[in-house]
Amino acid sequence: MNFILYFDPGLGAMIAQAAIAAFAGFVIFYKTCMMYIKEWLGIKKKKGPDSFDEAYKNDQTDS
């Protein structure tokens, strides 16, 4: 039997979208897991100000 497979542009776009979503989901899952593991081990980076407004406010109060 000779089967001819046809991928229309809609199916190709759907496959590409699924691949991109799977990759993005993996990245977010990995970063979240690593954050929980680092918190559990007590390894944290020193955080700076959360936003520009907070940094500006802290800069004004230091003077």
mmCIF file of the N, C-alpha and C atoms, coordinates in Angstrom:
data_MODEL
# 
_entry.id   MODEL 
# 
loop_
_atom_site.group_PDB 
_atom_site.id 
_atom_site.type_symbol 
_atom_site.label_atom_id 
_atom_site.label_alt_id 
_atom_site.label_comp_id 
_atom_site.label_asym_id 
_atom_site.label_entity_id 
_atom_site.label_seq_id 
_atom_site.pdbx_PDB_ins_code 
_atom_site.Cartn_x 
_atom_site.Cartn_y 
_atom_site.Cartn_z 
_atom_site.occupancy 
_atom_site.B_iso_or_equiv 
_atom_site.pdbx_formal_charge 
_atom_site.auth_seq_id 
_atom_site.auth_comp_id 
_atom_site.auth_asym_id 
_atom_site.auth_atom_id 
_atom_site.pdbx_PDB_model_num 
ATOM 1   N N  . MET A 1 1  ? 0.841  -1.181 0.000  1.00 0.00 ? 1  MET A N  1 
ATOM 2   C CA . MET A 1 1  ? 0.000  0.000  0.000  1.00 0.00 ? 1  MET A CA 1 
ATOM 3   C C  . MET A 1 1  ? 0.886  1.244  0.000  1.00 0.00 ? 1  MET A C  1 
ATOM 4   N N  . ASN A 1 2  ? 0.505  2.166  -0.810 1.00 0.00 ? 2  ASN A N  1 
ATOM 5   C CA . ASN A 1 2  ? 1.248  3.408  -0.925 1.00 0.00 ? 2  ASN A CA 1 
ATOM 6   C C  . ASN A 1 2  ? 0.415  4.537  -0.318 1.00 0.00 ? 2  ASN A C  1 
ATOM 7   N N  . PHE A 1 3  ? 0.876  5.036  0.829  1.00 0.00 ? 3  PHE A N  1 
ATOM 8   C CA . PHE A 1 3  ? 0.165  6.127  1.498  1.00 0.00 ? 3  PHE A CA 1 
ATOM 9   C C  . PHE A 1 3  ? 0.917  7.431  1.286  1.00 0.00 ? 3  PHE A C  1 
ATOM 10  N N  . ILE A 1 4  ? 0.201  8.443  0.947  1.00 0.00 ? 4  ILE A N  1 
ATOM 11  C CA . ILE A 1 4  ? 0.793  9.763  0.803  1.00 0.00 ? 4  ILE A CA 1 
ATOM 12  C C  . ILE A 1 4  ? 0.356  10.591 2.010  1.00 0.00 ? 4  ILE A C  1 
ATOM 13  N N  . LEU A 1 5  ? 1.325  11.028 2.795  1.00 0.00 ? 5  LEU A N  1 
ATOM 14  C CA . LEU A 1 5  ? 1.019  11.825 3.985  1.00 0.00 ? 5  LEU A CA 1 
ATOM 15  C C  . LEU A 1 5  ? 1.016  13.299 3.606  1.00 0.00 ? 5  LEU A C  1 
ATOM 16  N N  . TYR A 1 6  ? 0.063  13.999 4.120  1.00 0.00 ? 6  TYR A N  1 
ATOM 17  C CA . TYR A 1 6  ? -0.067 15.423 3.799  1.00 0.00 ? 6  TYR A CA 1 
ATOM 18  C C  . TYR A 1 6  ? -0.197 16.216 5.085  1.00 0.00 ? 6  TYR A C  1 
ATOM 19  N N  . PHE A 1 7  ? 0.684  17.161 5.289  1.00 0.00 ? 7  PHE A N  1 
ATOM 20  C CA . PHE A 1 7  ? 0.599  18.084 6.419  1.00 0.00 ? 7  PHE A CA 1 
ATOM 21  C C  . PHE A 1 7  ? 0.197  19.434 5.867  1.00 0.00 ? 7  PHE A C  1 
ATOM 22  N N  . ASP A 1 8  ? -0.965 19.877 6.224  1.00 0.00 ? 8  ASP A N  1 
ATOM 23  C CA . ASP A 1 8  ? -1.366 21.208 5.777  1.00 0.00 ? 8  ASP A CA 1 
ATOM 24  C C  . ASP A 1 8  ? -0.736 22.248 6.713  1.00 0.00 ? 8  ASP A C  1 
ATOM 25  N N  . PRO A 1 9  ? -0.732 23.513 6.330  1.00 0.00 ? 9  PRO A N  1 
ATOM 26  C CA . PRO A 1 9  ? -0.107 24.547 7.161  1.00 0.00 ? 9  PRO A CA 1 
ATOM 27  C C  . PRO A 1 9  ? -0.698 24.631 8.564  1.00 0.00 ? 9  PRO A C  1 
ATOM 28  N N  . GLY A 1 10 ? -1.987 24.360 8.707  1.00 0.00 ? 10 GLY A N  1 
ATOM 29  C CA . GLY A 1 10 ? -2.605 24.408 10.034 1.00 0.00 ? 10 GLY A CA 1 
ATOM 30  C C  . GLY A 1 10 ? -2.047 23.345 10.957 1.00 0.00 ? 10 GLY A C  1 
ATOM 31  N N  . LEU A 1 11 ? -1.845 22.135 10.432 1.00 0.00 ? 11 LEU A N  1 
ATOM 32  C CA . LEU A 1 11 ? -1.291 21.053 11.237 1.00 0.00 ? 11 LEU A CA 1 
ATOM 33  C C  . LEU A 1 11 ? 0.171  21.343 11.587 1.00 0.00 ? 11 LEU A C  1 
ATOM 34  N N  . GLY A 1 12 ? 0.916  21.883 10.637 1.00 0.00 ? 12 GLY A N  1 
ATOM 35  C CA . GLY A 1 12 ? 2.307  22.238 10.919 1.00 0.00 ? 12 GLY A CA 1 
ATOM 36  C C  . GLY A 1 12 ? 2.407  23.304 11.993 1.00 0.00 ? 12 GLY A C  1 
ATOM 37  N N  . ALA A 1 13 ? 1.519  24.295 11.929 1.00 0.00 ? 13 ALA A N  1 
ATOM 38  C CA . ALA A 1 13 ? 1.511  25.344 12.952 1.00 0.00 ? 13 ALA A CA 1 
ATOM 39  C C  . ALA A 1 13 ? 1.132  24.774 14.308 1.00 0.00 ? 13 ALA A C  1 
ATOM 40  N N  . MET A 1 14 ? 0.198  23.819 14.317 1.00 0.00 ? 14 MET A N  1 
ATOM 41  C CA . MET A 1 14 ? -0.217 23.206 15.573 1.00 0.00 ? 14 MET A CA 1 
ATOM 42  C C  . MET A 1 14 ? 0.927  22.403 16.194 1.00 0.00 ? 14 MET A C  1 
ATOM 43  N N  . ILE A 1 15 ? 1.661  21.689 15.366 1.00 0.00 ? 15 ILE A N  1 
ATOM 44  C CA . ILE A 1 15 ? 2.809  20.919 15.861 1.00 0.00 ? 15 ILE A CA 1 
ATOM 45  C C  . ILE A 1 15 ? 3.887  21.861 16.397 1.00 0.00 ? 15 ILE A C  1 
ATOM 46  N N  . ALA A 1 16 ? 4.166  22.944 15.678 1.00 0.00 ? 16 ALA A N  1 
ATOM 47  C CA . ALA A 1 16 ? 5.159  23.915 16.144 1.00 0.00 ? 16 ALA A CA 1 
ATOM 48  C C  . ALA A 1 16 ? 4.719  24.556 17.461 1.00 0.00 ? 16 ALA A C  1 
ATOM 49  N N  . GLN A 1 17 ? 3.442  24.906 17.572 1.00 0.00 ? 17 GLN A N  1 
ATOM 50  C CA . GLN A 1 17 ? 2.933  25.511 18.793 1.00 0.00 ? 17 GLN A CA 1 
ATOM 51  C C  . GLN A 1 17 ? 3.041  24.537 19.968 1.00 0.00 ? 17 GLN A C  1 
ATOM 52  N N  . ALA A 1 18 ? 2.743  23.279 19.740 1.00 0.00 ? 18 ALA A N  1 
ATOM 53  C CA . ALA A 1 18 ? 2.850  22.278 20.802 1.00 0.00 ? 18 ALA A CA 1 
ATOM 54  C C  . ALA A 1 18 ? 4.293  22.099 21.245 1.00 0.00 ? 18 ALA A C  1 
ATOM 55  N N  . ALA A 1 19 ? 5.224  22.113 20.295 1.00 0.00 ? 19 ALA A N  1 
ATOM 56  C CA . ALA A 1 19 ? 6.642  21.967 20.638 1.00 0.00 ? 19 ALA A CA 1 
ATOM 57  C C  . ALA A 1 19 ? 7.135  23.163 21.441 1.00 0.00 ? 19 ALA A C  1 
ATOM 58  N N  . ILE A 1 20 ? 6.753  24.360 21.049 1.00 0.00 ? 20 ILE A N  1 
ATOM 59  C CA . ILE A 1 20 ? 7.164  25.571 21.775 1.00 0.00 ? 20 ILE A CA 1 
ATOM 60  C C  . ILE A 1 20 ? 6.558  25.575 23.168 1.00 0.00 ? 20 ILE A C  1 
ATOM 61  N N  . ALA A 1 21 ? 5.278  25.194 23.288 1.00 0.00 ? 21 ALA A N  1 
ATOM 62  C CA . ALA A 1 21 ? 4.618  25.160 24.597 1.00 0.00 ? 21 ALA A CA 1 
ATOM 63  C C  . ALA A 1 21 ? 5.257  24.116 25.505 1.00 0.00 ? 21 ALA A C  1 
ATOM 64  N N  . ALA A 1 22 ? 5.615  22.967 24.955 1.00 0.00 ? 22 ALA A N  1 
ATOM 65  C CA . ALA A 1 22 ? 6.266  21.926 25.755 1.00 0.00 ? 22 ALA A CA 1 
ATOM 66  C C  . ALA A 1 22 ? 7.622  22.411 26.257 1.00 0.00 ? 22 ALA A C  1 
ATOM 67  N N  . PHE A 1 23 ? 8.375  23.073 25.406 1.00 0.00 ? 23 PHE A N  1 
ATOM 68  C CA . PHE A 1 23 ? 9.683  23.599 25.821 1.00 0.00 ? 23 PHE A CA 1 
ATOM 69  C C  . PHE A 1 23 ? 9.526  24.661 26.905 1.00 0.00 ? 23 PHE A C  1 
ATOM 70  N N  . ALA A 1 24 ? 8.584  25.591 26.719 1.00 0.00 ? 24 ALA A N  1 
ATOM 71  C CA . ALA A 1 24 ? 8.361  26.641 27.721 1.00 0.00 ? 24 ALA A CA 1 
ATOM 72  C C  . ALA A 1 24 ? 7.890  26.038 29.041 1.00 0.00 ? 24 ALA A C  1 
ATOM 73  N N  . GLY A 1 25 ? 7.022  25.057 28.982 1.00 0.00 ? 25 GLY A N  1 
ATOM 74  C CA . GLY A 1 25 ? 6.562  24.393 30.198 1.00 0.00 ? 25 GLY A CA 1 
ATOM 75  C C  . GLY A 1 25 ? 7.688  23.697 30.926 1.00 0.00 ? 25 GLY A C  1 
ATOM 76  N N  . PHE A 1 26 ? 8.581  23.049 30.173 1.00 0.00 ? 26 PHE A N  1 
ATOM 77  C CA . PHE A 1 26 ? 9.730  22.393 30.786 1.00 0.00 ? 26 PHE A CA 1 
ATOM 78  C C  . PHE A 1 26 ? 10.638 23.407 31.471 1.00 0.00 ? 26 PHE A C  1 
ATOM 79  N N  . VAL A 1 27 ? 10.896 24.526 30.815 1.00 0.00 ? 27 VAL A N  1 
ATOM 80  C CA . VAL A 1 27 ? 11.770 25.554 31.402 1.00 0.00 ? 27 VAL A CA 1 
ATOM 81  C C  . VAL A 1 27 ? 11.176 26.088 32.707 1.00 0.00 ? 27 VAL A C  1 
ATOM 82  N N  . ILE A 1 28 ? 9.894  26.403 32.706 1.00 0.00 ? 28 ILE A N  1 
ATOM 83  C CA . ILE A 1 28 ? 9.255  26.923 33.914 1.00 0.00 ? 28 ILE A CA 1 
ATOM 84  C C  . ILE A 1 28 ? 9.248  25.870 35.016 1.00 0.00 ? 28 ILE A C  1 
ATOM 85  N N  . PHE A 1 29 ? 8.946  24.623 34.673 1.00 0.00 ? 29 PHE A N  1 
ATOM 86  C CA . PHE A 1 29 ? 8.958  23.542 35.652 1.00 0.00 ? 29 PHE A CA 1 
ATOM 87  C C  . PHE A 1 29 ? 10.354 23.369 36.245 1.00 0.00 ? 29 PHE A C  1 
ATOM 88  N N  . TYR A 1 30 ? 11.387 23.393 35.407 1.00 0.00 ? 30 TYR A N  1 
ATOM 89  C CA . TYR A 1 30 ? 12.770 23.229 35.866 1.00 0.00 ? 30 TYR A CA 1 
ATOM 90  C C  . TYR A 1 30 ? 13.178 24.367 36.800 1.00 0.00 ? 30 TYR A C  1 
ATOM 91  N N  . LYS A 1 31 ? 12.854 25.610 36.414 1.00 0.00 ? 31 LYS A N  1 
ATOM 92  C CA . LYS A 1 31 ? 13.235 26.749 37.251 1.00 0.00 ? 31 LYS A CA 1 
ATOM 93  C C  . LYS A 1 31 ? 12.525 26.704 38.600 1.00 0.00 ? 31 LYS A C  1 
ATOM 94  N N  . THR A 1 32 ? 11.246 26.298 38.592 1.00 0.00 ? 32 THR A N  1 
ATOM 95  C CA . THR A 1 32 ? 10.495 26.208 39.844 1.00 0.00 ? 32 THR A CA 1 
ATOM 96  C C  . THR A 1 32 ? 11.068 25.120 40.739 1.00 0.00 ? 32 THR A C  1 
ATOM 97  N N  . CYS A 1 33 ? 11.372 23.962 40.161 1.00 0.00 ? 33 CYS A N  1 
ATOM 98  C CA . CYS A 1 33 ? 11.962 22.877 40.952 1.00 0.00 ? 33 CYS A CA 1 
ATOM 99  C C  . CYS A 1 33 ? 13.311 23.283 41.524 1.00 0.00 ? 33 CYS A C  1 
ATOM 100 N N  . MET A 1 34 ? 14.135 23.938 40.714 1.00 0.00 ? 34 MET A N  1 
ATOM 101 C CA . MET A 1 34 ? 15.451 24.362 41.205 1.00 0.00 ? 34 MET A CA 1 
ATOM 102 C C  . MET A 1 34 ? 15.305 25.393 42.329 1.00 0.00 ? 34 MET A C  1 
ATOM 103 N N  . MET A 1 35 ? 14.313 26.266 42.237 1.00 0.00 ? 35 MET A N  1 
ATOM 104 C CA . MET A 1 35 ? 14.097 27.263 43.285 1.00 0.00 ? 35 MET A CA 1 
ATOM 105 C C  . MET A 1 35 ? 13.735 26.577 44.601 1.00 0.00 ? 35 MET A C  1 
ATOM 106 N N  . TYR A 1 36 ? 12.830 25.588 44.549 1.00 0.00 ? 36 TYR A N  1 
ATOM 107 C CA . TYR A 1 36 ? 12.434 24.882 45.764 1.00 0.00 ? 36 TYR A CA 1 
ATOM 108 C C  . TYR A 1 36 ? 13.596 24.093 46.356 1.00 0.00 ? 36 TYR A C  1 
ATOM 109 N N  . ILE A 1 37 ? 14.399 23.477 45.512 1.00 0.00 ? 37 ILE A N  1 
ATOM 110 C CA . ILE A 1 37 ? 15.546 22.715 46.000 1.00 0.00 ? 37 ILE A CA 1 
ATOM 111 C C  . ILE A 1 37 ? 16.558 23.644 46.650 1.00 0.00 ? 37 ILE A C  1 
ATOM 112 N N  . LYS A 1 38 ? 16.828 24.794 46.025 1.00 0.00 ? 38 LYS A N  1 
ATOM 113 C CA . LYS A 1 38 ? 17.778 25.744 46.599 1.00 0.00 ? 38 LYS A CA 1 
ATOM 114 C C  . LYS A 1 38 ? 17.268 26.310 47.919 1.00 0.00 ? 38 LYS A C  1 
ATOM 115 N N  . GLU A 1 39 ? 15.961 26.588 48.008 1.00 0.00 ? 39 GLU A N  1 
ATOM 116 C CA . GLU A 1 39 ? 15.399 27.065 49.267 1.00 0.00 ? 39 GLU A CA 1 
ATOM 117 C C  . GLU A 1 39 ? 15.524 25.992 50.345 1.00 0.00 ? 39 GLU A C  1 
ATOM 118 N N  . TRP A 1 40 ? 15.275 24.745 49.985 1.00 0.00 ? 40 TRP A N  1 
ATOM 119 C CA . TRP A 1 40 ? 15.347 23.657 50.945 1.00 0.00 ? 40 TRP A CA 1 
ATOM 120 C C  . TRP A 1 40 ? 16.781 23.468 51.452 1.00 0.00 ? 40 TRP A C  1 
ATOM 121 N N  . LEU A 1 41 ? 17.758 23.659 50.569 1.00 0.00 ? 41 LEU A N  1 
ATOM 122 C CA . LEU A 1 41 ? 19.162 23.533 50.961 1.00 0.00 ? 41 LEU A CA 1 
ATOM 123 C C  . LEU A 1 41 ? 19.708 24.797 51.597 1.00 0.00 ? 41 LEU A C  1 
ATOM 124 N N  . GLY A 1 42 ? 18.960 25.879 51.516 1.00 0.00 ? 42 GLY A N  1 
ATOM 125 C CA . GLY A 1 42 ? 19.402 27.141 52.099 1.00 0.00 ? 42 GLY A CA 1 
ATOM 126 C C  . GLY A 1 42 ? 20.337 27.924 51.202 1.00 0.00 ? 42 GLY A C  1 
ATOM 127 N N  . ILE A 1 43 ? 20.316 27.669 49.921 1.00 0.00 ? 43 ILE A N  1 
ATOM 128 C CA . ILE A 1 43 ? 21.172 28.378 48.964 1.00 0.00 ? 43 ILE A CA 1 
ATOM 129 C C  . ILE A 1 43 ? 20.309 29.424 48.274 1.00 0.00 ? 43 ILE A C  1 
ATOM 130 N N  . LYS A 1 44 ? 20.551 30.672 48.594 1.00 0.00 ? 44 LYS A N  1 
ATOM 131 C CA . LYS A 1 44 ? 19.787 31.752 47.964 1.00 0.00 ? 44 LYS A CA 1 
ATOM 132 C C  . LYS A 1 44 ? 20.745 32.852 47.555 1.00 0.00 ? 44 LYS A C  1 
ATOM 133 N N  . LYS A 1 45 ? 20.396 33.523 46.480 1.00 0.00 ? 45 LYS A N  1 
ATOM 134 C CA . LYS A 1 45 ? 21.158 34.700 46.082 1.00 0.00 ? 45 LYS A CA 1 
ATOM 135 C C  . LYS A 1 45 ? 20.628 35.891 46.867 1.00 0.00 ? 45 LYS A C  1 
ATOM 136 N N  . LYS A 1 46 ? 21.514 36.824 47.164 1.00 0.00 ? 46 LYS A N  1 
ATOM 137 C CA . LYS A 1 46 ? 21.077 38.039 47.827 1.00 0.00 ? 46 LYS A CA 1 
ATOM 138 C C  . LYS A 1 46 ? 20.291 38.861 46.815 1.00 0.00 ? 46 LYS A C  1 
ATOM 139 N N  . LYS A 1 47 ? 19.074 39.197 47.189 1.00 0.00 ? 47 LYS A N  1 
ATOM 140 C CA . LYS A 1 47 ? 18.208 39.927 46.276 1.00 0.00 ? 47 LYS A CA 1 
ATOM 141 C C  . LYS A 1 47 ? 18.370 41.420 46.481 1.00 0.00 ? 47 LYS A C  1 
ATOM 142 N N  . GLY A 1 48 ? 18.321 42.131 45.403 1.00 0.00 ? 48 GLY A N  1 
ATOM 143 C CA . GLY A 1 48 ? 18.339 43.581 45.437 1.00 0.00 ? 48 GLY A CA 1 
ATOM 144 C C  . GLY A 1 48 ? 16.914 44.101 45.556 1.00 0.00 ? 48 GLY A C  1 
ATOM 145 N N  . PRO A 1 49 ? 16.727 45.374 45.352 1.00 0.00 ? 49 PRO A N  1 
ATOM 146 C CA . PRO A 1 49 ? 15.369 45.926 45.382 1.00 0.00 ? 49 PRO A CA 1 
ATOM 147 C C  . PRO A 1 49 ? 14.490 45.276 44.322 1.00 0.00 ? 49 PRO A C  1 
ATOM 148 N N  . ASP A 1 50 ? 13.211 45.127 44.648 1.00 0.00 ? 50 ASP A N  1 
ATOM 149 C CA . ASP A 1 50 ? 12.300 44.436 43.735 1.00 0.00 ? 50 ASP A CA 1 
ATOM 150 C C  . ASP A 1 50 ? 11.919 45.274 42.533 1.00 0.00 ? 50 ASP A C  1 
ATOM 151 N N  . SER A 1 51 ? 11.883 46.571 42.684 1.00 0.00 ? 51 SER A N  1 
ATOM 152 C CA . SER A 1 51 ? 11.450 47.383 41.560 1.00 0.00 ? 51 SER A CA 1 
ATOM 153 C C  . SER A 1 51 ? 12.224 48.696 41.549 1.00 0.00 ? 51 SER A C  1 
ATOM 154 N N  . PHE A 1 52 ? 12.099 49.407 40.449 1.00 0.00 ? 52 PHE A N  1 
ATOM 155 C CA . PHE A 1 52 ? 12.760 50.698 40.317 1.00 0.00 ? 52 PHE A CA 1 
ATOM 156 C C  . PHE A 1 52 ? 12.216 51.695 41.333 1.00 0.00 ? 52 PHE A C  1 
ATOM 157 N N  . ASP A 1 53 ? 10.897 51.664 41.571 1.00 0.00 ? 53 ASP A N  1 
ATOM 158 C CA . ASP A 1 53 ? 10.293 52.596 42.524 1.00 0.00 ? 53 ASP A CA 1 
ATOM 159 C C  . ASP A 1 53 ? 10.836 52.381 43.929 1.00 0.00 ? 53 ASP A C  1 
ATOM 160 N N  . GLU A 1 54 ? 10.985 51.119 44.328 1.00 0.00 ? 54 GLU A N  1 
ATOM 161 C CA . GLU A 1 54 ? 11.508 50.826 45.656 1.00 0.00 ? 54 GLU A CA 1 
ATOM 162 C C  . GLU A 1 54 ? 12.973 51.251 45.760 1.00 0.00 ? 54 GLU A C  1 
ATOM 163 N N  . ALA A 1 55 ? 13.755 51.029 44.713 1.00 0.00 ? 55 ALA A N  1 
ATOM 164 C CA . ALA A 1 55 ? 15.152 51.435 44.719 1.00 0.00 ? 55 ALA A CA 1 
ATOM 165 C C  . ALA A 1 55 ? 15.261 52.954 44.796 1.00 0.00 ? 55 ALA A C  1 
ATOM 166 N N  . TYR A 1 56 ? 14.388 53.653 44.076 1.00 0.00 ? 56 TYR A N  1 
ATOM 167 C CA . TYR A 1 56 ? 14.396 55.110 44.096 1.00 0.00 ? 56 TYR A CA 1 
ATOM 168 C C  . TYR A 1 56 ? 14.010 55.621 45.475 1.00 0.00 ? 56 TYR A C  1 
ATOM 169 N N  . LYS A 1 57 ? 13.006 54.998 46.097 1.00 0.00 ? 57 LYS A N  1 
ATOM 170 C CA . LYS A 1 57 ? 12.565 55.406 47.431 1.00 0.00 ? 57 LYS A CA 1 
ATOM 171 C C  . LYS A 1 57 ? 13.685 55.176 48.440 1.00 0.00 ? 57 LYS A C  1 
ATOM 172 N N  . ASN A 1 58 ? 14.370 54.042 48.355 1.00 0.00 ? 58 ASN A N  1 
ATOM 173 C CA . ASN A 1 58 ? 15.469 53.755 49.279 1.00 0.00 ? 58 ASN A CA 1 
ATOM 174 C C  . ASN A 1 58 ? 16.622 54.712 49.056 1.00 0.00 ? 58 ASN A C  1 
ATOM 175 N N  . ASP A 1 59 ? 16.851 55.113 47.818 1.00 0.00 ? 59 ASP A N  1 
ATOM 176 C CA . ASP A 1 59 ? 17.915 56.049 47.500 1.00 0.00 ? 59 ASP A CA 1 
ATOM 177 C C  . ASP A 1 59 ? 17.611 57.430 48.105 1.00 0.00 ? 59 ASP A C  1 
ATOM 178 N N  . GLN A 1 60 ? 16.363 57.832 48.098 1.00 0.00 ? 60 GLN A N  1 
ATOM 179 C CA . GLN A 1 60 ? 15.963 59.137 48.650 1.00 0.00 ? 60 GLN A CA 1 
ATOM 180 C C  . GLN A 1 60 ? 16.071 59.154 50.172 1.00 0.00 ? 60 GLN A C  1 
ATOM 181 N N  . THR A 1 61 ? 15.776 58.041 50.840 1.00 0.00 ? 61 THR A N  1 
ATOM 182 C CA . THR A 1 61 ? 15.825 58.018 52.296 1.00 0.00 ? 61 THR A CA 1 
ATOM 183 C C  . THR A 1 61 ? 17.239 57.928 52.817 1.00 0.00 ? 61 THR A C  1 
ATOM 184 N N  . ASP A 1 62 ? 18.191 57.447 52.006 1.00 0.00 ? 62 ASP A N  1 
ATOM 185 C CA . ASP A 1 62 ? 19.577 57.349 52.424 1.00 0.00 ? 62 ASP A CA 1 
ATOM 186 C C  . ASP A 1 62 ? 20.251 58.708 52.506 1.00 0.00 ? 62 ASP A C  1 
ATOM 187 N N  . SER A 1 63 ? 19.795 59.693 51.760 1.00 0.00 ? 63 SER A N  1 
ATOM 188 C CA . SER A 1 63 ? 20.451 60.990 51.703 1.00 0.00 ? 63 SER A CA 1 
ATOM 189 C C  . SER A 1 63 ? 20.197 61.813 52.926 1.00 0.00 ? 63 SER A C  1 
# 
